[in-house]
């Protein structure tokens, strides 16, 4: 799949697109972006692409807040 042609609902910023290109189709990947740079958006975009390709049918997001 060509990421540039994917019909994003919200167009990703350049750094988000680069992160998505690097992480797409990997079984394990960590997003080490600074707070506020859109890690959740990249994760959701990745999941949407995998869903469209029939590779996943569910997604669970677990947020852990530490003091």
Buried (B, 14 or more C-beta within 10 A) or exposed (E): EEBEEBEBEEEBEEEBBEBBEEBBEEEEEEBEEEEEBBBEBBBBBBBBBBEEEEEEEEEEEEEEEEE
